[in-house]
Amino acid sequence: MNKRKKIIVVIAVLAILLPILEGLLSMSSLWRTSANEPTSTEIINTDFLKVNYTAQNDTEKGTTSWLINYDYDLSKSTGNELNGEFEKVKLKFNLTNGSAIHASDAGLQLAENEFQNGEDGWIIQSAFSDKAKGSFKYTASTGTQPQLAFQMDGEKLLVIDTISSGVTSESQEKEATSVSEESEIIPNILADSLTKKHTLESSPATEEIKQSAETEQTTKQNQSKAKSMLQANTPIAGEDLIISQESIVDKITVISKAASEADVSTDYQPKIYHKNNNAAHTGDYSSAAQAVKTNVTYKNFTQGAAGTTIAYGYGVDNNPFYKAMEKSKITPLQFLQGDKLVNEELTLIYQNVGAYKSIDGKYHQVGAVINLTNIIIGGTNNEWTAKDGIPWMEFSHNLFSGVIYGNIHKFDIEFNFFDTATFPEINENSIPNQFIDFSENSKATMTFASLNGYGNINLHFSGTAKNAHEFAGRLDGNPNEANAGNTLKYHENGSCSYDKQSYYSDGSNSFDDYLGGASFATAAVTFPMSGTSHKYKFGSTQGRAWNTFASSSLAQVEQNKPTKTVQPLKQYKKGDTWDNPTGEESGYEQRYYNDLDRYNDGDDPWSLPEEYRVKGHDADKASELTSGVPTKESRFVKTGQEHYYFINQETIDVSSKSLVVPSQYIIEDTLPAGVELSEDTLLDNITLYNVDGSTKFQTKEMNESTWNYEYTDVTKLFDSSEYDRSTGELKLVLTKEASRAINEKSGEDGFYGKDFSVRLKVKVTNTTNDKIPDLMENQAKVTFVYGEKDGQKPAFDTNFVHTKVRDNTTTIEFEKVDGMGNPLTGVEFKLYDEQGDGKPIATAKSTKNGQVKFDQEVGPGKYIIKETQALEGYVAIEDLKVTVDQNLNVTITDKNDNKIEQNKVKNHLVPFRLELIKLDSFGKSLANVEFTLLKGNNTYKATSSKEGKITFTEDLKPGKYTLTETKTVNGYTGSGNKWEIVIGEDKTATMAGKNLSVSYDKKADRWLITANDEVGKIENTIKPFELSILKTDEVTNGKLADATFELFTADDTGFKNPLAKATTNGDGQATFKNKDDVYELKAGETYYVKETSAPSGYILLKEPFKITISQDGTVAIEYAEKAIAKDDFNWKLVEGEDQNNTIELMAKNTPEGSLPTTGGQGIKKFMTFSLVALALVGGLGAFYVYRNKKGGA
């Protein structure tokens, strides 16, 4: 191919590839752009409010910018995101980056005039709006983590409508109606779940976005489940239910069918207002405009419990509910779904409403799921300003307090109760599905009380309610099991379409309309509860009422038994004696102290029931008594002394037990002989306390014009009061007014079931020398009157109380301790008369605190105490002398009339024996080592046995000793130490500060001190050995000089590293040395001695000597694997500390030209054997020659 053609081909190929390359580059660029594009991170994502942000890093400037986007539309709110209903809102945010960021901060870019600085660091929108959309930007150094939170303030328009007093017809009423609007600003209306702080990340993780999407999908699924309600699992069996006024929730979970299914563009969705429990209890509202105020709640709700208000529609004459009621007078509460109307249904969930009793008799916290269906709405009493035409209801956060409602005539209500522990977390997405099953024989009831009858009432929308009334009934209409008050009747047909088969009053009924009222039960109806679902209907034909939900019944229940206590006039204080308490006066708060009751002379448990005892005053827990309060057996009263009796009676708990209360109370008591009322005038001795602890008694009546209670003081507390001083009989009959005042007070918050009390002031007339028993027993009785004179009169006795006049006797007591002052338990003593023999007066054993107390009291005189059973290891004390003088002062002395100190009697230990162990450095026992033990002038000696035991057989007493090794065995170094041994009174012993072992030897009746792994084993080390050589002639035994030997370890089999060397002198002697120092051989080691140079004219020893030194110092020497003759070596264990042990080895050499004895050091034996062998061989040779010459064989 020519050059031109080649160029053409190249150009063609490039023309084909360039578009492809351009496409690839374009895709690469697109990929890079997508990868660097900021990712959006959600902060809030609800139907009405959405907030997200993107982050962008500027690497050149080292900054990160966050663009925050917000979008809200109130028309899309479901009601759960806001704490109430609002016309407009202001969005506000709080941005911090170490400190609060303000609107003027250079790093914050806001739209012009959109935001401004607010209070407490918030940046808030400048104007209220029902919808808004926008963004703002914040820039800061990369690596910082700003935090951002959102909130809203709401604007609410309050519609106030009034009706002219001259209205005579419906048309005139419409003309006379005047409407005004006021604006109310409510701060911080956003639900708590939406207000948490979020950290702005530099690069939000896409995985978090994925999880957020998954969470949103799961939430929607859960909401769907919540709306369809879960089927119940296996129920839990229950025997009783208590709906308590003490059980208050922070919030009621509300699920509305209309809220989730009504068309959002309509006015049918409810507005839900969750009020805080600190809202003021001042509301007595009768219109929605009042009920939706979040800073107040209904005045009759339990204190501390606000409510949740649900209101439908807004405005006057233009909401769909107003129009429906105007058209039909009464109509179902419905909402528009597409082109059809659907009944509203509500589910309310309370996490805690009280307690249920399980079949095992235990109480457990209980919650409730409440379903409201078939809600009928209609007009309300014309006399009230309820013409806003808005159906509304407010359920108390305390279920017991019930619900107040307006423009509503009827509810169908279903109660389902669940165990709170089984469902600790509840919300609209997590609804309990396992309910308490109350058996047919359970005591659980549901009571609807305060069912008023009103007579004829004109309603809005031109309706008249004839004999208007509040009603309640079972949903199935069954009247057979209900228990209704006598002002109510069962009506099969009812007065209108929705109150059929229910209980109500035909006309105006009069009763005490408050808990605790004597006739309150006459306007209530109770239904027994069975199964898991409990369905009823209730309402008011006048369209407005307050109804409560109680578990108390209309059946008369048995009262709790009364109690009785006895208390000094003044309370005991620290340092007080039994006969002189100096504290504040004993009053209502001290009614259960019972500080003078010694029950049955202090021997038996208290009669006062456990549940009434006060900590620090429970006589059966002596160790826990408040300082100054005497123990049970130390409680006395004196002749002429005054004290109080308290008679305490709990009231009926009208909130949970029964609405039926006594009309009168009767208190009876018979004072024991030796006790009488203090004052001559009967009532001067009596104080009556109300259930609140005051002496104030008032009855109350409802003023129907103001709907407020009016109170009247009770001036007469007792119908009759009788007291016979000769017999001690006392009878107090409370007036009906006083009894009523007690019941009414017990029906108020905080006083349900509380007790009232009668305090009697008495004085002691008993003495120790009269015929009246010194122990005085007392018991009272309370009678409860129901109805009139012929009514029931159940009566109950109190517990017993006992007081005692102190005799002219006293108890003898002291404390038993060891030599260190520590208490000793279980030491037995007997108390005798002065002679110290005969039958003992009393026996006592020391307690765990060392206390010894003889139960039998004694009078003035002299006595003997004998210790009859000492503890093991202790020496029993000698007899003690006791003197009790005429003033009952007790003195205890020893046999020498020395008074015991601080009332403490000491026991000392039996003597000690000391046994230590003597070992050598190899852990083997070492015998015959002598020790000396010194304590003052006392010297004790002991010598170690063959087992190594150093046993001091003398009795040793507690104290400090010095131990010294005074003589050791030959060949060993002495320990050279002195040890301090300390023996303690607390059964401890130490040697050089370390604990020795101490045990009791029952057979020897001695404490034995022995060594252990830490201390008490005394070691002696065997001294080293010096090795010397004596070199001699094998034949002549002459001493040989200049023989050289080297010493090696047993491991140095190649004989390369000598430990020491020795060269014999003219006397044939040499000692192994390492340089100039004598080499010391150790016990327990093996060595080799090798001759490295023989004297001139002598044969060098071919084999080394093997020297073995055992651990006990025994020496053995071998040559050529055979033990050398005992005469050829000598070893000695040397006495004293200054000289080492010695080994002397005799090494014999053979002169040159001589044959050595096989295996030996010299030649004598070898030469003898050789001569014999040569003679034998020579003889055999001669015989062989001779025979050959003869021709023999």
Buried (B, 14 or more C-beta within 10 A) or exposed (E): EEEEEEEEEEEEEEEEEEEEEEEEEEEEEEEEEEEEEBBEBBBBBBBBBBBBBBBBBEEEEEBBBBBBBBBBBBEBBBBBBBBBBBBBBBBBBBBEBEEBBEBEBEBBEBEEEBBBEBEEEBBBBEEBBBEBEBBBBBBBEBEEEBBBBBBBBBBBBEBBBEBEEEBEEBEEBEEBBEEEEEEBEBEEBBBEEBBEEBEBBBEBEEEEBEEEEEEEEEEEEBBEBBBEBEEBEEBBEBBBBBBBBBBBBEBBBBBBBBBBBBBBEEBBBBBBBBBEBEBEBEBBBBBBBBBBBBBBBBBBBBEBBBBBBBBBBBBBBEBBBBBBBBEEBBBBBBBBBEEEBBEBBBBBBBBBBBBBBBEEEEEBBBBBBBBBBBBBBBBBBBEBBBBBBBBBBBBBBBBBBBBBBBBBBBBBBBBBBBBBEBBEEBBBBBBBBBBBBBBEEBBBBBBBBBBBBBBEBBBBBBBEBEBBBBBBBBBEEEBEEBBBBEBBEBBEEBBBEBBBBBBBBBEBBEBBBBBBBBBBBBBBBBBBBBBBBBBBBBBBBBBBBBBBBBBBBBBBBEBBBBBBBBBBBBBBBEEBEBEEBBBEEBBBEBBBBBBBBBBBEBEEEBBBEEEBBBEEBBBEEEEEBBEBBBEBBBBBBBBEBBBBBBBBBBBBBBBBBBBBBBBBBBBBBBBBBBBBBBEEEBEEBBBBBBBBBEEEBBBBEBEEEEEEBEEEEBEEBBBEBEBEEEEBEBBBBBBBBBBBBBBBBBBBBEBBBBBBBBBBBBBBBBBEEEEBEBBBBBBBBBBBBBEEEEEEBEEBEBBBBBBBBBEEEBBBEBBBBBBEEEBBEEBBBBBBBEEBEEEBBBBBBBBEEBBBBBEEBBEBEEBBBBBEEBBEBBBBBEEBBBBBEEEBEBBBEBEEEEEBEEEBBBBBBBBBBBBBBBBBBBEEBBEEBBBBBBBEEEEBEBBBBEEBBBBBEBEBBBBEBEBBBEEBBBBBBBBEEEBEBBBBBEBBBBBBEEEBBBEBEEEEEBBBBBBEEEBBBBBBBBBBBBBBBBBBBBBEEEBBBBBBBBBBBEEBEEEEEBBBBBBBEEEBBBBBBEEEEBBBBBBBBBBBBBBBEBBEEBBBBEBBBBBBBBBBBEBBBBBBEEEBEEEBBBBBBBEEEEEBBBBBBBBBBBBEEBEBBEEBBBBBBBBEEEEEEEEEEEEEEEEEEEEEEEEEE
